[in-house]
């Protein structure tokens, strides 16, 4: 955290009490755990190593609960699932409805965040599973592919019926993309910039809904995943068209720790997602 006040708040104790406990631990170990500066504190090399080992212990303790749940058979109890913003509004409501109908004892706790945040939370044991775009290429995580979906072009309603621009043509248009941190942004740029050259103009938004509304106002064009068409296509005066081959797409999948005892149950949930109508 780099801040005693925020750390104390997270631990639900006072800042002086936390400071005293840290000094007592340092005295017990005979080495400093924290480098104290005038405005910020940071972990010493020993503190970093100790913190990582503590995280591993906490993950192992958390997996004891998962082990007990897995021994009971069908999924029950708390399931912490992370979902990226370009999937959450379009798939998560139907997914939760389907899962809870089949597993009434399942208590789903969803969290929406960008890919890198979800990966970190999975590794740290703060999530059980994540629904995102593959690959994530993290050795400690299992990737379970679910389905492929195309990207669709969103342009002004006035352009309906006109030829669909190629990737090269999109580079010459004002392209609206999600802000930094969203994997969908990088996937769209990879299609529009096969040679690495940036589009003529680039504007950013915080959500696909924002981008579509901007297109409806005549500001530019954007790309959205196919699962978003039903919701976003009717929310603004836009035309949605399929891009020419090779059509850009993404692979959606579920990701969980390779060590989780819930792997068999999560595989069953993955099968349910594959069977859902899209």
C-alpha positions as CSV (number, residue, x, y, z in Angstrom):
1,X,0.0,0.0,0.0
2,X,2.9,2.4,0.7
3,X,0.8,4.2,3.4
4,X,0.4,3.3,7.1
5,X,-3.0,4.9,7.4
6,X,-4.5,2.9,4.5
7,X,-2.9,-0.3,5.7
8,X,-4.3,0.3,9.3
9,X,-7.7,0.9,7.8
10,X,-7.6,-2.3,5.8
11,X,-6.6,-4.2,9.0
12,X,-9.3,-2.5,11.0
13,X,-6.9,-1.2,13.6
14,X,-5.5,2.2,14.5
15,X,-2.4,3.5,12.8
16,X,-0.3,3.8,16.0
17,X,-1.2,0.2,16.9
18,X,-0.1,-1.0,13.4
19,X,3.2,0.9,13.7
20,X,3.9,-0.6,17.1
21,X,3.2,-4.2,15.8
22,X,5.5,-3.7,12.9
23,X,8.3,-2.5,15.1
24,X,7.8,-5.4,17.4
25,X,8.0,-7.8,14.5
26,X,11.1,-6.1,13.2
27,X,12.7,-6.4,16.7
28,X,11.7,-10.1,16.8
29,X,13.3,-10.8,13.4
30,X,16.3,-8.5,14.0
31,X,16.0,-6.8,10.6
32,X,13.9,-4.0,9.1
33,X,10.8,-4.9,7.2
34,X,9.9,-1.4,6.1
35,X,11.9,1.5,4.6
36,X,10.4,4.7,6.1
37,X,10.5,7.9,4.0
38,X,9.1,11.4,4.8
39,X,5.9,10.8,2.8
40,X,5.9,7.1,1.9
41,X,6.9,3.8,3.3
42,X,7.9,0.7,1.3
43,X,8.8,-2.8,2.1
44,X,12.5,-3.7,2.5
45,X,13.9,-6.7,0.5
46,X,13.2,-8.9,3.5
47,X,9.8,-7.4,3.9
48,X,9.0,-8.2,0.2
49,X,10.0,-11.8,0.7
50,X,8.1,-12.1,3.9
51,X,5.0,-10.6,2.4
52,X,5.1,-13.1,-0.5
53,X,5.5,-16.0,1.8
54,X,2.5,-14.7,3.9
55,X,0.4,-14.4,0.7
56,X,1.3,-18.1,-0.1
57,X,0.2,-19.1,3.4
58,X,-3.1,-17.2,3.1
59,X,-3.8,-18.8,-0.3
60,X,-3.1,-22.2,1.1
61,X,-5.5,-21.5,4.0
62,X,-8.2,-20.3,1.6
63,X,-7.8,-23.4,-0.5
64,X,-8.6,-25.5,2.6
65,X,-12.1,-24.1,2.5
66,X,-12.3,-24.8,-1.2
67,X,-11.2,-28.4,-0.6
68,X,-14.0,-28.9,1.9
69,X,-16.5,-27.5,-0.6
70,X,-15.2,-29.7,-3.4
71,X,-15.7,-32.8,-1.2
72,X,-19.4,-32.0,-0.8
73,X,-20.0,-32.6,-4.5
74,X,-22.1,-30.0,-6.3
75,X,-21.0,-26.4,-6.0
76,X,-22.3,-24.6,-3.0
77,X,-21.4,-21.6,-0.9
78,X,-19.4,-18.5,-2.0
79,X,-18.0,-18.4,-5.5
80,X,-16.0,-15.3,-6.3
81,X,-15.9,-14.6,-10.0
82,X,-14.2,-11.8,-11.8
83,X,-15.4,-10.6,-15.2
84,X,-13.8,-8.0,-17.6
85,X,-16.0,-5.0,-18.5
86,X,-16.5,-6.0,-22.2
87,X,-18.1,-9.2,-21.1
88,X,-19.8,-8.5,-17.8
89,X,-22.9,-6.5,-18.9
90,X,-23.7,-8.9,-21.8
91,X,-23.1,-12.4,-20.4
92,X,-22.9,-12.2,-16.6
93,X,-26.6,-11.7,-15.8
94,X,-27.7,-14.7,-17.9
95,X,-24.7,-16.7,-16.5
96,X,-25.7,-16.0,-12.9
97,X,-29.3,-16.8,-13.5
98,X,-28.4,-20.2,-15.1
99,X,-25.8,-21.2,-12.6
100,X,-28.0,-20.4,-9.5
101,X,-30.9,-22.2,-11.1
102,X,-28.8,-25.3,-11.4
103,X,-27.0,-24.9,-8.2
104,X,-29.4,-23.2,-5.7
105,X,-26.8,-23.3,-2.9
106,X,-24.3,-21.3,-4.9
107,X,-23.6,-17.8,-3.6
108,X,-22.0,-15.9,-6.5
109,X,-19.9,-12.8,-5.7
110,X,-19.1,-11.1,-9.1
111,X,-16.5,-8.4,-9.5
112,X,-15.9,-6.4,-12.7
113,X,-12.3,-5.3,-13.4
114,X,-9.8,-5.2,-16.2
115,X,-7.7,-8.3,-17.1
116,X,-4.5,-7.5,-15.2
117,X,-6.4,-6.7,-12.0
118,X,-8.4,-10.0,-12.2
119,X,-5.2,-12.0,-12.9
120,X,-3.6,-10.5,-9.8
121,X,-6.6,-11.3,-7.7
122,X,-6.7,-14.9,-8.9
123,X,-3.0,-15.4,-8.1
124,X,-3.5,-13.8,-4.6
125,X,-6.5,-16.0,-3.9
126,X,-9.0,-13.1,-3.8
127,X,-11.0,-14.7,-6.7
128,X,-11.9,-18.3,-7.5
129,X,-12.4,-17.9,-11.2
130,X,-12.3,-15.2,-13.9
131,X,-14.2,-14.8,-17.2
132,X,-12.1,-12.9,-19.7
133,X,-10.4,-13.0,-23.1
134,X,-7.6,-15.6,-23.7
135,X,-4.7,-16.1,-23.6
136,X,-3.5,-14.7,-20.3
137,X,-0.2,-16.6,-20.4
138,X,0.3,-16.9,-16.6
139,X,2.0,-20.2,-15.7
140,X,0.1,-20.7,-12.4
141,X,-3.3,-20.3,-14.0
142,X,-5.4,-22.8,-16.0
143,X,-7.1,-21.4,-19.1
144,X,-10.4,-23.1,-20.2
145,X,-11.5,-21.8,-23.6
146,X,-15.3,-21.4,-24.0
147,X,-16.1,-19.8,-27.4
148,X,-14.9,-17.5,-30.1
149,X,-16.7,-14.3,-31.1
150,X,-16.3,-11.8,-33.8
151,X,-15.8,-8.1,-33.5
152,X,-18.4,-6.0,-35.2
153,X,-18.1,-2.5,-36.8
154,X,-20.3,0.3,-35.3
155,X,-20.7,3.3,-37.6
156,X,-23.2,6.1,-38.0
157,X,-26.7,5.1,-39.2
158,X,-26.2,7.3,-42.2
159,X,-23.5,4.9,-43.4
160,X,-25.9,1.9,-43.5
161,X,-25.5,0.2,-46.9
162,X,-22.1,1.6,-47.7
163,X,-19.2,-0.7,-48.3
164,X,-17.6,-2.0,-45.1
165,X,-14.1,-0.5,-44.7
166,X,-11.1,-2.9,-44.5
167,X,-8.6,-2.8,-41.7
168,X,-6.5,-0.4,-43.9
169,X,-9.6,1.8,-44.4
170,X,-10.3,1.9,-40.6
171,X,-6.8,3.3,-40.1
172,X,-7.9,6.4,-42.0
173,X,-11.0,6.9,-40.0
174,X,-11.5,8.4,-36.5
175,X,-11.4,5.3,-34.4
176,X,-13.0,5.3,-30.9
177,X,-11.5,2.8,-28.5
178,X,-11.6,1.9,-24.8
179,X,-9.0,3.6,-22.6
180,X,-5.7,2.1,-21.6
181,X,-5.9,-1.1,-19.5
182,X,-8.7,-2.8,-21.5
183,X,-7.6,-5.9,-23.4
184,X,-10.3,-5.3,-26.0
185,X,-8.5,-2.0,-26.9
186,X,-5.3,-3.9,-27.7
187,X,-7.3,-6.5,-29.7
188,X,-9.0,-3.9,-31.8
189,X,-5.7,-2.0,-32.4
190,X,-4.1,-5.2,-33.5
191,X,-6.7,-5.5,-36.3
192,X,-6.6,-1.9,-37.3
193,X,-2.8,-1.6,-37.1
194,X,-1.3,-4.7,-38.7
195,X,1.8,-2.8,-39.6
196,X,2.1,-1.0,-36.3
197,X,1.0,2.4,-37.6
198,X,-1.6,4.2,-35.5
199,X,-5.0,5.2,-36.8
200,X,-5.5,8.7,-38.2
201,X,-7.3,9.8,-35.1
202,X,-7.9,8.0,-31.8
203,X,-10.4,8.9,-29.1
204,X,-11.0,7.0,-25.9
205,X,-14.0,6.0,-23.8
206,X,-14.5,4.2,-20.5
207,X,-17.1,1.7,-21.7
208,X,-18.5,0.2,-24.9
209,X,-21.7,2.0,-24.2
210,X,-19.9,5.4,-24.2
211,X,-18.2,4.5,-27.5
212,X,-21.4,3.6,-29.2
213,X,-23.1,6.8,-28.1
214,X,-20.2,8.8,-29.4
215,X,-20.6,7.0,-32.8
216,X,-24.3,7.8,-32.7
217,X,-23.4,11.4,-32.4
218,X,-21.3,11.2,-35.5
219,X,-17.9,11.4,-33.9
220,X,-16.3,8.3,-35.5
221,X,-16.5,4.5,-35.6
222,X,-15.7,1.7,-33.2
223,X,-15.6,-2.0,-32.8
224,X,-17.6,-4.1,-30.3
225,X,-17.7,-7.8,-29.5
226,X,-20.7,-9.7,-31.0
227,X,-22.2,-10.4,-27.6
228,X,-22.7,-6.6,-27.2
229,X,-24.7,-6.1,-30.3
230,X,-28.2,-6.8,-28.9
231,X,-27.8,-4.3,-26.0
232,X,-25.6,-1.6,-27.6
233,X,-27.1,-1.8,-31.2
234,X,-30.4,-0.4,-30.1
235,X,-29.1,2.2,-27.7
236,X,-28.0,4.8,-30.3
237,X,-28.7,5.6,-34.0
238,X,-25.9,3.4,-35.4
239,X,-25.4,0.8,-38.1
240,X,-23.6,-2.4,-37.1
241,X,-21.9,-4.3,-39.8
242,X,-19.8,-7.5,-40.1
243,X,-16.2,-6.8,-41.1
244,X,-14.6,-8.5,-44.1
245,X,-12.4,-11.6,-43.7
246,X,-10.1,-12.2,-42.0
247,X,-12.7,-11.1,-39.4
248,X,-11.2,-10.0,-36.1
249,X,-12.3,-12.0,-33.1
250,X,-11.4,-13.0,-29.5
251,X,-11.5,-16.2,-27.6
252,X,-13.5,-16.0,-24.3
253,X,-12.6,-18.4,-21.5
254,X,-12.6,-19.1,-17.8
255,X,-9.3,-19.0,-15.8
256,X,-8.6,-20.4,-12.4
257,X,-5.6,-21.4,-10.3
258,X,-4.1,-24.7,-11.2
259,X,-4.0,-25.6,-7.5
260,X,-7.6,-25.0,-6.7
261,X,-9.6,-28.0,-5.4
262,X,-12.7,-26.6,-7.2
263,X,-11.3,-27.4,-10.6
264,X,-13.8,-30.2,-11.4
265,X,-16.7,-28.1,-10.4
266,X,-15.4,-25.1,-12.4
267,X,-15.1,-27.4,-15.4
268,X,-18.8,-28.2,-15.0
269,X,-19.7,-24.5,-14.9
270,X,-17.6,-24.0,-18.0
271,X,-19.7,-26.6,-19.8
272,X,-22.8,-24.6,-18.8
273,X,-21.4,-21.5,-20.3
274,X,-20.6,-23.3,-23.6
275,X,-24.2,-24.5,-23.7
276,X,-25.8,-21.1,-23.2
277,X,-27.4,-19.5,-26.3
278,X,-25.6,-16.5,-27.8
